[in-house]
Amino acid sequence: MRRQTAISGAAPAGSSRNLRLDPLSLPVRFDAHDPRADGYTRQIELHRERVVLRRAVRGMQMAINVRVSDFTGVALRGNDEAQTLVLVHRDPSLSVPLLVSADGDDLAEAWAVWSEIFALPQLDEGARKPAPRRRRRNAIRDRRPKFLMRRRTAMTRELPVHREEREIIARN
């Protein structure tokens, strides 16, 4: 039997404009906006150790299981009217909204609680630098020694050719 996350008669978390999740009542399941999914919604299961994103793209159902440790941190995004608290992933399509509110004090308090529960840093989106580019693995690098990759090719020169001369062969 599946766990029921919505109370009958009340709207489930994330269904309205003001998304408010309680960090102390995990696990929780809610719907969020996804511009690339069918119906523009995806279902998110949020646990202390993992996040499961379920969505359908062109009729194909998919579920993506991501560890919480793979997320970069908890960030505050948005303008003065409505700010969003987001669990940030390096891939922007895997980022998860946690709270949408206009109250600054409420956001700051929730930001600290979510950061502590997931053991992730609080990110300042304005000062955040892009992640450094990962080095690609070279297929030839595994097959050839490193000094052969650095070695220069020899200079081509003409060797002297001796014609019409007698050879001297040493005999035992």
Order of alpha helices (4+ residues) and beta strands (2+ residues): beta-beta-beta-beta-beta-beta-beta-alpha-beta-alpha
